[in-house]
């Protein structure tokens, strides 16, 4: 599972703790990537057709990636059940 999100003002320790607990409980390896400029990084990946399983980025955030994906109805379009 791949999670990408914003490394905001509260830091990454909370996300790291949640991921650790999830991995232990579910037996799933999580690739967690938190960056201060995650919208810029994700934008190029989305344009290339590469999506993480979960994105943590709020509406109205710098870069407008979430807002653009909602406006273009591109939020769930790339999700495929396996």
Buried (B, 14 or more C-beta within 10 A) or exposed (E): BBBBBBBBEEEBEEBEEEBEEBBEEEEEEBEBEBBEEBBEBBBEEBEEEEBBEEBBBEEEBEBEBBBEBEEEEEEEEEEEEE
